[in-house]
Amino acid sequence: MKTASCPCYLVAFFKYCIHLRLDPSGLGKCDLGNRKSFKSTKYGHENLERRKACERTSFIFLRKELPVRLANIMKEIQLLPENLLRMPSVSLVQSWYEKSFEEILVYETVDTSDPKILESFCERLLKIHNRHNDVVPTMAQGVIELKQMCQLDQQTEHSIQYFLDRFYMSRISIRMLINQHTSLFGSNLNGHPRHIGCIDPNCSVTAVLKDAYENARFLCDQYYMASPGLEITEHNGCDSGTNISVVYVPSHLYHMLFELFKNAMRAVVEHYGSDADSFPPLQVIVALGREDLTIKMSDRGGGIPRSLIDTLFQYMYSTAPTPSPSTESTPLAGYGYGLPLSRLYARYFQGDLIITSAEGYGTDAIIYLKVYIFEDMIYTYIINIL
């Protein structure tokens, strides 16, 4: 944390700490705007003046909202156990947040009508976004460093688990806001034409599912020279015969499915042996109801004992060797963060992720997504400004 030699920094930090939101749930009111049908947003058809007005509104919101969120997480980092704060990786993450906080403060009182200011702000957000790309593995490395240094008692592990849930949920929230602004108003507008920022109003669940499967299979083939197949069953309970699509953030859905596929593939291949002639395929059911979209992934990887189910969502638990921090390849497993983070992504938009298992047979992972989360419930920040 900065010292008293930086009075402006400290004044701003404590000012924004006053507005801390300590609710560890997913989308809060500050992510939301007034109730407004998502389907009515047609940003792509607006004229240039309308776009500038939207960008200005977004800028005014973010220059106040982002410091609050950054101050929130910086304050909580300071409350971590002292021995964890001393870990080099944790200190590095802390320095990233402090630098980003300082950079956003520059825009606190600038002229909102100056196009160059708006352009500069967007570029700054991109730099902040890139700076924080490695927050997850770096913080994970900090926890590993602590575990290697000393034995953690149950209370310390519980405190770290509680902090990391809040920390990563905050990170998801901040990156969602930054991605929305930079996707809509950045200079590199090469996104999908039907997307509104990072939100796809017609997200094909099966398309994302197949993409996640193919990338996970590529990793599995690299590690084991083998991988199980995939069987997908769709059931549209609202419009029989129609492909299932939802309003959602494709990158969030992909993250969850990719992690689940990696876990399922590893379980199956290790259960049967990589030299097996064949493997039972992974079975995925995609079901759309009036309230929930359910994605159920089933494997025959031998399952796990019921007593270990809760440990799957603990950040300090993994059945795989810890990957080297110097490795440049994507690990199939190791940090133990895949399931906890995936559950946070699901819960961010009021969904959920649960795991059930039949020991000796296989495991079911179920993702629940709210069907009308954008259209009738969440008042996302971007809807409010369009």
C-alpha positions in Angstrom: 0.0 0.0 0.0 1.2 3.5 -0.7 2.6 5.5 2.1 1.8 9.0 3.5 4.3 10.4 1.0 1.5 10.1 -1.6 -1.2 12.2 0.1 -3.4 12.6 -3.1 -3.4 8.9 -3.6 -4.4 8.2 0.0 -7.2 10.8 0.0 -8.6 9.3 -3.1 -8.3 5.8 -1.8 -10.1 6.4 1.4 -12.8 8.5 -0.4 -13.6 5.6 -2.6 -13.4 3.1 0.3 -16.5 4.9 1.7 -18.5 3.5 -1.2 -17.3 -0.1 -0.7 -19.9 -2.7 -1.6 -19.2 -5.7 0.6 -21.9 -8.0 -0.8 -20.0 -11.0 -2.3 -22.8 -12.0 -4.7 -22.6 -11.7 -8.4 -24.1 -8.8 -10.3 -24.8 -5.8 -8.0 -26.9 -2.8 -8.7 -23.9 -0.9 -9.9 -23.6 -3.3 -12.8 -27.1 -2.6 -13.6 -29.2 0.3 -14.9 -32.9 0.9 -15.2 -35.2 -1.9 -16.3 -35.1 -2.0 -20.0 -35.7 -4.8 -22.5 -32.4 -6.1 -23.8 -34.0 -6.8 -27.2 -34.7 -3.1 -27.6 -31.0 -2.1 -27.7 -29.9 -1.5 -31.2 -26.6 0.2 -30.8 -25.3 -0.9 -34.2 -28.0 1.2 -36.0 -27.3 4.4 -34.1 -25.7 7.4 -35.7 -22.3 8.9 -34.8 -23.7 11.5 -32.4 -25.7 8.8 -30.5 -22.5 6.8 -30.3 -20.5 9.7 -28.8 -23.3 10.4 -26.3 -23.3 6.7 -25.3 -19.5 6.7 -24.9 -19.6 9.8 -22.8 -22.2 8.3 -20.5 -20.2 5.1 -20.2 -17.0 7.1 -19.4 -18.8 9.2 -16.7 -20.0 6.0 -15.1 -16.8 4.1 -15.3 -14.5 6.8 -14.0 -16.5 6.7 -10.8 -17.4 3.1 -10.6 -14.0 1.5 -11.4 -12.1 3.3 -8.5 -14.8 2.1 -6.1 -14.3 -1.5 -7.2 -10.5 -1.2 -7.3 -10.5 0.4 -3.8 -12.8 -2.4 -2.6 -10.5 -5.2 -3.6 -7.3 -3.3 -2.5 -8.8 -2.8 1.0 -9.6 -6.5 1.2 -6.1 -7.5 0.0 -4.8 -5.5 3.0 -6.9 -7.8 5.3 -5.2 -11.0 4.1 -3.0 -12.9 6.6 0.3 -11.1 7.0 2.4 -14.1 5.9 0.4 -14.3 2.6 0.8 -10.6 2.0 4.6 -11.1 2.1 4.6 -13.6 -0.7 6.2 -12.0 -3.9 3.4 -13.0 -6.2 0.7 -11.5 -3.9 2.8 -8.3 -3.7 3.0 -8.2 -7.5 -0.8 -8.5 -7.8 -1.3 -5.8 -5.2 1.0 -3.5 -7.1 -1.1 -4.0 -10.3 -4.2 -2.9 -8.6 -2.6 0.1 -7.0 -1.2 1.2 -10.4 -4.6 0.7 -12.1 -6.3 2.7 -9.4 -3.9 5.6 -9.8 -4.3 5.6 -13.6 -8.1 5.8 -13.4 -7.9 8.7 -10.9 -6.4 10.8 -13.6 -9.8 11.0 -15.3 -11.7 12.0 -12.2 -12.2 15.7 -13.1 -11.3 15.9 -16.8 -13.6 17.4 -19.5 -16.0 14.7 -20.6 -16.8 16.5 -23.9 -13.2 16.2 -25.2 -13.0 13.4 -27.8 -9.3 13.0 -27.1 -10.0 12.4 -23.4 -12.6 9.7 -24.3 -10.1 8.0 -26.7 -7.3 8.2 -24.1 -9.6 6.7 -21.5 -10.4 3.7 -23.7 -6.8 3.1 -24.5 -6.0 3.3 -20.7 -8.7 0.7 -20.0 -7.1 -1.7 -22.6 -3.8 -1.3 -20.8 -5.3 -2.0 -17.4 -7.1 -5.0 -18.9 -3.9 -6.4 -20.2 -2.0 -5.7 -17.0 -4.4 -7.9 -15.1 -4.4 -10.8 -17.6 -2.2 -12.9 -15.3 -3.9 -12.1 -12.0 -5.4 -15.6 -11.5 -2.2 -17.7 -12.0 -0.1 -15.1 -10.2 -2.4 -15.0 -7.1 -2.5 -18.8 -7.3 1.3 -18.9 -7.2 1.2 -16.7 -4.1 -0.9 -19.2 -2.3 1.4 -22.0 -3.4 4.4 -20.0 -2.1 2.7 -19.7 1.2 1.8 -23.5 1.4 5.4 -24.3 0.6 6.7 -22.0 3.3 4.4 -23.1 6.2 1.5 -25.4 7.2 -1.8 -23.7 7.0 -4.4 -24.2 9.7 -8.1 -24.6 8.9 -9.0 -21.1 9.9 -6.4 -19.6 7.6 -7.5 -21.8 4.7 -11.1 -20.7 5.3 -10.1 -17.0 5.3 -8.1 -17.4 2.1 -11.0 -19.3 0.4 -13.5 -16.5 1.4 -11.1 -13.8 0.2 -10.4 -15.5 -3.2 -14.1 -16.0 -3.9 -14.7 -12.2 -3.4 -11.5 -11.3 -5.1 -12.2 -13.2 -8.3 -15.8 -12.2 -8.4 -14.7 -8.6 -8.3 -12.2 -9.3 -11.1 -14.9 -10.8 -13.2 -17.1 -7.8 -12.6 -14.4 -5.2 -13.4 -13.3 -7.0 -16.6 -16.9 -7.3 -17.7 -17.3 -3.5 -17.4 -14.0 -2.8 -19.1 -14.7 -5.3 -21.9 -18.1 -3.7 -22.6 -16.6 -0.2 -22.9 -13.6 -1.1 -25.0 -15.6 -3.5 -27.3 -18.2 -0.8 -28.0 -16.0 2.3 -28.2 -12.4 1.1 -28.8 -10.5 1.7 -32.0 -10.3 -2.0 -32.8 -14.0 -2.8 -33.5 -13.5 -6.3 -35.1 -16.0 -8.1 -32.9 -18.9 -10.1 -34.1 -21.4 -7.8 -35.8 -24.4 -9.1 -33.8 -22.7 -8.7 -30.4 -23.4 -5.8 -28.2 -20.0 -5.4 -26.6 -19.1 -8.8 -25.2 -22.8 -9.8 -24.9 -24.3 -12.1 -27.6 -28.1 -11.6 -27.8 -28.3 -14.9 -29.7 -25.6 -17.1 -28.2 -25.6 -20.6 -29.6 -25.0 -22.9 -26.7 -24.1 -25.8 -28.9 -21.6 -23.8 -30.9 -19.8 -22.6 -27.8 -19.9 -26.1 -26.4 -18.3 -27.7 -29.5 -15.6 -25.0 -29.5 -14.8 -25.7 -25.9 -14.7 -29.4 -26.5 -12.3 -29.2 -29.5 -9.9 -27.0 -27.6 -10.0 -29.3 -24.5 -9.6 -32.3 -26.7 -6.5 -30.7 -28.3 -4.9 -30.4 -24.8 -5.9 -33.9 -23.8 -4.4 -35.3 -27.0 -1.2 -33.4 -26.3 -0.9 -34.9 -22.7 -2.3 -38.4 -23.2 -2.2 -39.0 -27.0 -5.9 -39.9 -26.6 -9.3 -38.3 -25.8 -12.9 -39.4 -25.4 -15.6 -38.4 -27.9 -18.6 -36.2 -27.4 -22.4 -36.8 -27.7 -24.7 -33.8 -27.5 -28.5 -33.9 -26.9 -30.6 -30.8 -27.2 -34.1 -30.4 -25.7 -35.9 -27.1 -26.3 -38.8 -27.2 -23.9 -40.0 -23.8 -25.0 -39.9 -24.2 -28.8 -39.5 -27.8 -29.8 -37.3 -28.3 -32.9 -35.6 -24.9 -32.6 -31.9 -24.7 -31.8 -31.2 -23.4 -28.3 -29.7 -19.9 -28.0 -29.6 -17.4 -25.1 -28.6 -13.9 -24.3 -25.2 -14.4 -22.7 -21.5 -13.6 -22.6 -19.9 -16.3 -24.8 -16.5 -16.0 -23.2 -18.0 -16.8 -19.8 -19.9 -19.8 -21.1 -16.8 -21.0 -22.9 -14.7 -20.7 -19.8 -17.0 -22.9 -17.8 -17.4 -25.5 -20.5 -13.7 -25.7 -21.2 -12.8 -26.3 -17.6 -15.5 -29.0 -17.3 -14.3 -30.7 -20.5 -10.7 -30.7 -19.3 -11.7 -32.3 -16.0 -14.0 -34.9 -17.6 -11.4 -35.9 -20.2 -8.6 -36.3 -17.7 -10.9 -38.4 -15.5 -11.9 -40.7 -18.4 -8.5 -41.2 -19.9 -6.8 -41.8 -16.5 -9.6 -44.2 -15.4 -9.3 -46.4 -18.5 -5.7 -45.8 -19.3 -4.3 -43.8 -22.2 -3.5 -47.1 -24.0 -7.2 -48.2 -24.0 -8.6 -49.0 -27.4 -11.6 -46.7 -26.9 -13.3 -44.5 -24.3 -16.9 -44.0 -23.4 -17.9 -40.6 -24.9 -18.7 -37.6 -22.8 -22.5 -37.0 -22.8 -23.8 -33.5 -22.7 -27.5 -32.6 -22.4 -28.6 -29.0 -23.2 -32.1 -28.3 -22.0 -34.0 -25.1 -22.2 -37.0 -24.4 -19.9 -39.0 -21.4 -19.1 -36.7 -20.3 -16.3 -33.4 -22.2 -16.6 -31.0 -23.3 -19.3 -29.4 -26.4 -18.0 -26.2 -28.0 -19.4 -25.4 -31.4 -17.9 -22.1 -33.0 -18.7 -21.6 -36.7 -17.8 -18.5 -38.7 -17.9 -17.6 -42.3 -17.0 -14.3 -41.5 -15.4 -14.8 -43.5 -12.2 -16.3 -40.8 -10.1 -15.1 -39.4 -6.8 -16.1 -40.1 -3.2 -19.0 -38.0 -1.9 -16.7 -36.8 1.0 -14.5 -35.0 -1.6 -17.2 -33.1 -3.5 -16.8 -30.0 -1.4 -13.0 -29.9 -1.8 -13.5 -29.6 -5.6 -14.4 -26.0 -5.1 -11.5 -25.2 -2.8 -8.8 -23.1 -4.3 -6.1 -24.9 -2.4 -7.2 -28.4 -3.6 -6.1 -30.1 -6.8 -5.5 -33.8 -7.7 -3.0 -32.8 -10.4 0.6 -31.7 -9.9 1.1 -28.0 -9.6 2.2 -26.6 -13.0 5.5 -24.7 -13.2 5.0 -20.9 -13.3 7.5 -20.7 -16.1 5.6 -23.0 -18.4 4.2 -21.3 -21.5 1.7 -24.0 -22.4 -1.8 -24.2 -21.0 -1.9 -26.8 -18.2 -4.6 -29.5 -18.4 -4.9 -29.3 -14.6 -2.9 -28.3 -11.5 -3.8 -25.0 -9.9 -7.2 -26.3 -8.7 -8.9 -23.0 -9.7 -10.9 -24.4 -12.7 -14.1 -25.4 -10.8 -14.1 -22.6 -8.2 -13.7 -19.9 -10.9 -16.3 -21.6 -13.2 -18.8 -21.6 -10.4 -18.2 -17.8 -9.9 -18.8 -17.2 -13.6 -22.1 -19.1 -13.4 -23.1 -17.3 -10.2 -22.2 -13.9 -11.6 -25.4 -13.8 -13.6 -27.4 -15.6 -10.9 -26.8 -19.1 -12.2 -24.9 -22.0 -10.6 -22.6 -24.9 -11.1 -22.9 -28.1 -9.1 -21.1 -31.4 -9.2 -22.6 -34.9 -8.4 -20.7 -38.1 -8.6 -21.3 -41.9 -8.5 -18.1 -43.3 -7.1 -16.9 -46.2 -9.2 -18.8 -45.0 -12.3 -18.6 -41.3 -13.2 -19.4 -37.7 -12.5 -22.1 -35.2 -13.6 -21.4 -31.5 -13.8 -24.4 -29.3 -14.2 -24.4 -25.6 -15.2 -27.6 -23.6 -14.6 -28.1 -20.3 -16.4 -31.0 -18.0 -16.0 -32.9 -17.8 -19.3 -34.1 -14.2 -18.9 -31.3 -12.8 -16.9 -30.6 -10.0 -19.4 -34.1 -9.4 -20.7 -36.1 -9.3 -17.5 -33.8 -9.3 -14.5 -30.4 -7.8 -14.9 -30.1 -4.2 -15.9 -26.6 -4.4 -17.2 -24.5 -1.3 -17.3 -24.4 -1.2 -21.0 -28.2 -1.4 -21.3 -28.5 1.6 -19.1 -26.4 3.8 -21.4 -27.8 2.7 -24.8 
